Amino acid sequence: MIKRDEILRNLSRYDLNETRIGTICSHSALQIFYGARQEGFKTVGVCTPDKRFVYEAFQFGKPDDYITVDEYRDLTKSRFQDELLRRNAIIIPHGSFVEYVGAENIKREFYVPTYGNRRALEFEGDRRKMRSWLQEAGVKVPKEYPGPSKIDRPCIVKFHGAKGGRGFFVADSEERCQEQVEKRIKEGTLKESDLKEATIQELIVGVRYYPQFFYSLMFEGEVKAGEGRVELLGIDRRVESNVDDLYRIPEQQNRPPIEPSYVVTGNLPVVLRESLLPKVLDLGRRVVDASVRLFPPGIVGPFCLETICTDELEFITFEVSARIVAGTNLYPEGSPYSCYIFSKPMSTGRRMALEIKEGISKNRLADLLS
């Protein structure tokens, strides 16, 4: 296990005037590189040979330099980490970074200074810990079932990891759950052992909203939490294939039913009724305060709450994404909320770069890294 002292020793060798912001070329990398450039940072992208052309296609979103790897898991090898250290790189962990490199590999082997609190990834990656976090925050969460035999109503069955909804399914009985599992085992998309790690939650009827927050240690503000403030930077909804468009397909006799799929393929921007903002801001504040108690200094930087708003205007929170989420890619020049906080266009990517810049200026960069 990499100790924080080792990371801080590596940071102490950095020339902070030459600090670079880096990440792997996937997920929200265009936004991260673009936002870093807006705040005056050079950037470094870790990329596989087949993906480089994508970033070269966007001149303001590409990194200044590349480190080429055969696969992203190679990033834990010493020669690549040492190259990042040589370039004074601060790594931004996004969903693909966590999924491809591996949360355990990051904790055990990755000694490059990383933006945020690595312990947050531990709570994000373990659904039981995540639920305890939400319960500590005092927010309303869906009912959960300890196993398929307890299913007594429509439930959604979720599996471990940041896989963008892949493999999720709905079942209303133990028999139906087992049918879905067996089908996916035959398809090779699921292993029998995966069911032991599955989370079974009641299916809440309502509208899905994904508010994107930022917990700042460098600035003070009205929504106080921990040692800083909570900012609402945007809200999105996710476009899922194929569940969002099944209603377009007419039912036909003698045809097997089409199984709904929850794989995320894109995102849509959302603006809430203004009267709902107090509830959303309170959700963010509660989750941050709980994180400070559970794993100090808390969930540093960007995070997203996955919620459903019922027809009684009650928000049910079912997950926390403890990092930048892909829905923030909607707002590279700022959102309908960030424009009321900052006098310049502020994406989540740029917001992280601004926080790092403030950390350097205030001699508090170590407070933002792990």
C-alpha positions as CSV (number, residue, x, y, z in Angstrom):
1,M,0.0,0.0,0.0
2,I,1.4,3.4,-1.0
3,K,1.6,5.7,2.0
4,R,0.8,9.4,1.8
5,D,4.2,10.3,3.1
6,E,5.8,8.7,0.0
7,I,3.5,10.7,-2.3
8,L,4.3,13.9,-0.4
9,R,8.0,13.2,-0.7
10,N,7.6,12.9,-4.4
11,L,5.6,16.2,-4.5
12,S,8.4,17.9,-2.5
13,R,10.8,17.3,-5.4
14,Y,8.5,19.0,-7.9
15,D,9.2,22.4,-9.5
16,L,5.8,23.8,-8.9
17,N,6.4,26.5,-11.5
18,E,6.4,23.6,-14.1
19,T,3.5,21.7,-12.7
20,R,1.6,19.8,-15.3
21,I,-1.9,18.3,-15.1
22,G,-2.3,14.8,-16.5
23,T,-4.8,12.0,-16.9
24,I,-5.4,9.1,-19.2
25,C,-7.0,9.9,-22.6
26,S,-10.6,8.8,-22.0
27,H,-13.8,9.7,-20.2
28,S,-13.5,13.5,-19.5
29,A,-9.9,14.0,-20.7
30,L,-10.7,16.7,-23.4
31,Q,-12.4,18.8,-20.7
32,I,-9.5,18.3,-18.2
33,F,-6.8,19.2,-20.7
34,Y,-8.8,22.2,-22.0
35,G,-9.6,23.5,-18.5
36,A,-6.0,23.1,-17.4
37,R,-4.8,25.1,-20.5
38,Q,-7.3,27.9,-19.6
39,E,-5.7,28.2,-16.2
40,G,-2.2,28.3,-17.6
41,F,-1.0,24.7,-17.0
42,K,0.8,22.4,-19.4
43,T,-0.7,19.0,-19.7
44,V,0.3,15.4,-20.3
45,G,-1.9,12.6,-21.6
46,V,-1.4,8.9,-21.1
47,C,-2.6,7.3,-24.3
48,T,-2.8,4.0,-26.2
49,P,-1.6,4.2,-29.8
50,D,-5.1,3.6,-31.2
51,K,-6.7,6.5,-29.3
52,R,-4.2,9.3,-30.0
53,F,-5.9,10.4,-33.2
54,V,-9.0,11.3,-31.3
55,Y,-7.2,13.9,-29.2
56,E,-5.2,15.2,-32.1
57,A,-8.5,16.0,-33.7
58,F,-9.3,18.6,-31.1
59,Q,-6.5,21.2,-31.0
60,F,-7.6,22.9,-27.8
61,G,-8.5,19.7,-26.0
62,K,-5.4,17.7,-26.7
63,P,-2.6,17.3,-24.2
64,D,0.7,19.2,-24.7
65,D,2.6,15.9,-24.5
66,Y,1.8,12.2,-24.5
67,I,3.0,9.1,-22.7
68,T,2.2,6.1,-24.8
69,V,1.2,2.8,-23.1
70,D,0.0,-0.5,-24.6
71,E,-2.8,-0.6,-22.1
72,Y,-3.8,1.7,-19.3
73,R,-3.0,-0.7,-16.6
74,D,0.6,-0.3,-17.6
75,L,0.5,3.1,-15.9
76,T,1.4,1.4,-12.6
77,K,4.8,0.3,-14.0
78,S,7.7,2.3,-12.5
79,R,9.0,3.6,-15.8
80,F,5.7,5.4,-16.6
81,Q,5.2,6.7,-13.1
82,D,8.8,8.0,-13.0
83,E,8.2,9.8,-16.3
84,L,5.1,11.5,-14.8
85,L,7.2,12.5,-11.7
86,R,9.9,13.9,-14.0
87,R,7.2,16.1,-15.7
88,N,5.9,17.3,-12.3
89,A,2.5,15.8,-13.1
90,I,-0.6,15.9,-10.9
91,I,-2.9,13.2,-12.0
92,I,-6.7,13.7,-12.3
93,P,-8.5,10.4,-11.6
94,H,-11.7,10.1,-13.7
95,G,-14.0,7.1,-14.2
96,S,-12.0,5.4,-16.9
97,F,-8.8,5.9,-14.9
98,V,-10.3,4.1,-12.0
99,E,-11.9,1.4,-14.1
100,Y,-8.9,0.6,-16.4
101,V,-6.0,1.1,-13.9
102,G,-8.0,-0.4,-11.0
103,A,-8.9,1.2,-7.7
104,E,-6.8,-1.4,-5.8
105,N,-3.8,-0.9,-8.1
106,I,-4.1,2.9,-7.5
107,K,-4.0,2.4,-3.8
108,R,-1.3,-0.2,-3.7
109,E,1.1,0.9,-6.4
110,F,0.5,4.4,-7.8
111,Y,2.9,6.8,-6.2
112,V,2.3,9.9,-8.4
113,P,0.6,12.8,-6.7
114,T,-3.1,12.5,-7.5
115,Y,-5.8,15.1,-7.1
116,G,-8.4,14.3,-4.4
117,N,-8.6,11.9,-1.6
118,R,-7.9,8.3,-2.6
119,R,-9.9,7.0,0.3
120,A,-13.0,8.3,-1.5
121,L,-12.4,5.8,-4.2
122,E,-12.5,3.1,-1.6
123,F,-16.0,4.2,-0.5
124,E,-17.1,4.6,-4.1
125,G,-15.9,1.2,-5.2
126,D,-17.6,-0.7,-2.3
127,R,-21.3,-0.4,-2.4
128,R,-21.7,-1.3,1.2
129,K,-19.3,1.5,2.3
130,M,-21.1,3.8,-0.1
131,R,-24.4,3.1,1.5
132,S,-23.0,3.6,4.9
133,W,-21.7,7.0,3.7
134,L,-25.1,8.1,2.4
135,Q,-26.7,6.9,5.6
136,E,-24.2,8.8,7.7
137,A,-25.1,11.9,5.6
138,G,-28.8,11.4,6.5
139,V,-30.1,11.4,3.0
140,K,-32.9,9.2,1.8
141,V,-31.7,6.0,0.0
142,P,-33.6,3.1,-1.7
143,K,-34.4,-0.1,0.2
144,E,-31.8,-2.8,-0.4
145,Y,-32.1,-6.6,-0.3
146,P,-29.5,-8.9,1.0
147,G,-30.1,-11.5,-1.7
148,P,-32.4,-12.5,-4.6
149,S,-34.6,-14.7,-2.3
150,K,-35.8,-11.5,-0.6
151,I,-36.9,-9.7,-3.8
152,D,-40.6,-8.8,-3.4
153,R,-41.1,-5.9,-5.8
154,P,-39.3,-4.6,-9.0
155,C,-35.6,-4.1,-8.2
156,I,-32.6,-3.1,-10.1
157,V,-29.6,-5.4,-9.8
158,K,-26.2,-3.6,-10.0
159,F,-22.7,-4.9,-10.2
160,H,-19.4,-3.7,-8.9
161,G,-17.3,-1.1,-10.7
162,A,-17.6,2.0,-12.8
163,K,-18.9,0.3,-15.9
164,G,-21.4,2.8,-17.0
165,G,-24.5,0.7,-16.2
166,R,-23.2,-2.4,-18.1
167,G,-24.8,-5.6,-16.9
168,F,-27.5,-4.0,-14.7
169,F,-31.0,-5.5,-15.0
170,V,-34.4,-5.3,-13.4
171,A,-36.1,-8.3,-11.7
172,D,-39.3,-8.6,-9.6
173,S,-38.7,-12.1,-8.1
174,E,-35.9,-14.5,-7.3
175,E,-36.8,-16.6,-10.3
176,R,-36.6,-13.7,-12.7
177,C,-33.3,-12.6,-11.2
178,Q,-31.8,-16.1,-11.7
179,E,-33.0,-16.1,-15.3
180,Q,-31.2,-12.9,-16.0
181,V,-28.1,-14.1,-14.3
182,E,-28.0,-17.4,-16.2
183,K,-28.6,-15.6,-19.5
184,R,-25.7,-13.2,-18.9
185,I,-23.4,-16.1,-17.8
186,K,-24.1,-17.8,-21.1
187,E,-23.4,-14.6,-23.0
188,G,-20.1,-14.3,-21.1
189,T,-21.0,-10.9,-19.7
190,L,-21.3,-12.1,-16.1
191,K,-19.7,-14.7,-13.8
192,E,-21.5,-16.7,-11.2
193,S,-19.3,-15.1,-8.5
194,D,-20.4,-11.6,-9.6
195,L,-23.8,-12.1,-8.0
196,K,-22.3,-12.3,-4.6
197,E,-21.0,-8.7,-5.0
198,A,-24.2,-7.4,-6.6
199,T,-26.4,-4.7,-5.0
200,I,-30.1,-5.2,-5.2
201,Q,-32.2,-2.0,-4.8
202,E,-35.9,-1.3,-5.0
203,L,-36.7,0.4,-8.4
204,I,-37.7,3.9,-7.6
205,V,-40.2,5.6,-10.0
206,G,-39.3,9.2,-10.7
207,V,-37.0,11.4,-12.8
208,R,-33.2,10.7,-12.7
209,Y,-31.0,13.7,-12.0
210,Y,-27.3,13.8,-11.6
211,P,-26.2,17.0,-9.8
212,Q,-22.4,17.7,-10.2
213,F,-20.8,19.2,-7.1
214,F,-17.4,20.5,-6.1
215,Y,-16.0,20.6,-2.6
216,S,-13.4,23.4,-2.4
217,L,-10.8,23.6,0.4
218,M,-9.4,26.8,-1.1
219,F,-12.5,29.0,-1.1
220,E,-15.2,30.0,1.4
221,G,-18.9,30.4,0.6
222,E,-22.5,30.2,1.7
223,V,-22.9,26.4,1.4
224,K,-20.3,25.6,4.1
225,A,-19.1,22.1,4.7
226,G,-16.0,20.7,6.3
227,E,-13.2,23.2,5.9
228,G,-14.5,24.8,2.8
229,R,-17.6,25.2,0.6
230,V,-19.8,23.1,-1.7
231,E,-20.5,24.3,-5.2
232,L,-23.2,23.1,-7.7
233,L,-21.5,23.2,-11.1
234,G,-24.1,21.5,-13.2
235,I,-26.8,18.8,-13.6
236,D,-27.3,16.2,-16.2
237,R,-29.4,13.2,-17.2
238,R,-27.9,10.1,-18.7
239,V,-28.9,8.5,-22.0
240,E,-29.0,4.8,-21.6
241,S,-29.2,2.2,-24.3
242,N,-31.7,0.8,-24.9
243,V,-34.1,1.5,-22.0
244,D,-34.6,5.1,-22.9
245,D,-36.1,4.2,-26.3
246,L,-37.9,0.9,-25.8
247,Y,-41.3,2.7,-25.9
248,R,-40.6,3.5,-29.6
249,I,-40.7,-0.2,-30.5
250,P,-44.3,-1.6,-31.0
251,E,-45.1,-4.9,-29.3
252,Q,-45.5,-7.8,-31.7
253,Q,-46.8,-11.3,-31.1
254,N,-44.5,-14.2,-31.6
255,R,-41.4,-12.1,-30.9
256,P,-39.3,-12.5,-27.8
257,P,-39.4,-9.4,-25.6
258,I,-36.5,-7.0,-25.9
259,E,-34.5,-6.9,-22.7
260,P,-33.8,-3.4,-21.4
261,S,-30.2,-2.3,-21.2
262,Y,-28.8,0.4,-18.9
263,V,-25.5,1.1,-20.7
264,V,-24.7,4.8,-20.6
265,T,-24.1,6.2,-24.1
266,G,-24.4,10.0,-23.5
267,N,-25.7,12.8,-21.3
268,L,-28.3,15.6,-21.5
269,P,-28.2,19.0,-19.8
270,V,-30.8,19.7,-17.1
271,V,-32.0,22.9,-15.3
272,L,-34.1,22.2,-12.2
273,R,-37.0,24.2,-10.9
274,E,-35.3,26.9,-8.8
275,S,-37.5,25.9,-5.8
276,L,-35.7,22.5,-5.8
277,L,-32.2,24.0,-5.4
278,P,-32.3,24.1,-1.6
279,K,-32.8,20.4,-1.5
280,V,-30.0,19.7,-4.0
281,L,-27.5,22.0,-2.2
282,D,-28.4,20.4,1.1
283,L,-27.7,16.9,-0.4
284,G,-24.2,18.0,-1.5
285,R,-23.5,19.6,1.9
286,R,-24.6,16.6,3.8
287,V,-22.6,14.2,1.7
288,V,-19.4,16.3,2.1
289,D,-19.9,16.7,5.9
290,A,-20.3,12.9,6.2
291,S,-17.2,12.3,4.1
292,V,-15.1,14.6,6.4
293,R,-16.2,12.5,9.4
294,L,-15.7,9.1,7.6
295,F,-12.4,9.7,5.7
296,P,-10.9,13.1,6.5
297,P,-10.3,15.5,4.8
298,G,-13.3,14.2,2.9
299,I,-14.3,14.1,-0.8
300,V,-11.9,16.7,-2.1
301,G,-12.9,18.2,-5.4
302,P,-15.6,17.0,-7.8
303,F,-18.3,14.5,-7.1
304,C,-21.7,13.6,-8.4
305,L,-24.8,12.3,-6.7
306,E,-27.1,9.9,-8.6
307,T,-30.6,10.7,-7.6
308,I,-34.2,10.2,-8.5
309,C,-36.8,12.9,-7.8
310,T,-40.3,11.5,-7.1
311,D,-43.6,13.0,-7.9
312,E,-43.7,14.2,-4.2
313,L,-40.5,16.2,-5.0
314,E,-38.4,14.0,-2.7
315,F,-34.8,13.2,-3.8
316,I,-33.7,9.6,-3.3
317,T,-29.9,9.2,-3.6
318,F,-28.7,5.8,-4.8
319,E,-25.0,6.4,-5.6
320,V,-22.0,8.7,-5.2
321,S,-19.4,9.1,-7.9
322,A,-16.4,10.3,-6.0
323,R,-14.6,12.1,-8.9
324,I,-15.3,14.0,-12.1
325,V,-18.2,12.4,-14.0
326,A,-18.7,12.3,-17.8
327,G,-21.9,14.4,-17.5
328,T,-19.7,17.4,-16.8
329,N,-18.5,17.2,-20.5
330,L,-21.7,19.0,-21.3
331,Y,-20.3,22.2,-19.9
332,P,-16.8,22.9,-21.2
333,E,-17.6,26.6,-21.1
334,G,-19.6,26.6,-17.9
335,S,-23.2,25.6,-16.9
336,P,-26.4,27.4,-16.0
337,Y,-25.2,27.2,-12.4
338,S,-21.4,27.8,-12.5
339,C,-22.0,31.1,-14.2
340,Y,-23.6,32.4,-11.0
341,I,-20.5,31.5,-9.0
342,F,-17.6,32.5,-11.3
343,S,-17.1,35.5,-13.5
344,K,-15.4,33.4,-16.2
345,P,-16.6,30.2,-17.9
346,M,-16.0,27.4,-15.5
347,S,-16.1,23.7,-16.4
348,T,-15.4,21.0,-13.8
349,G,-12.0,20.4,-15.6
350,R,-11.1,24.1,-15.3
351,R,-12.4,24.2,-11.7
352,M,-9.9,21.5,-10.7
353,A,-7.1,23.4,-12.4
354,L,-8.2,26.6,-10.6
355,E,-8.2,24.8,-7.2
356,I,-4.7,23.4,-7.9
357,K,-3.5,26.9,-8.9
358,E,-4.9,28.3,-5.6
359,G,-3.3,25.4,-3.7
360,I,0.1,26.3,-5.2
361,S,-0.4,30.0,-4.5
362,K,-1.4,29.5,-0.9
363,N,1.3,26.9,-0.2
364,R,-1.5,24.3,0.5
365,L,-1.2,22.0,-2.6
366,A,-0.5,19.0,-0.3
367,D,-4.0,19.5,1.2
368,L,-5.5,18.7,-2.2
369,L,-3.5,15.6,-3.1
370,S,-3.1,12.0,-2.1
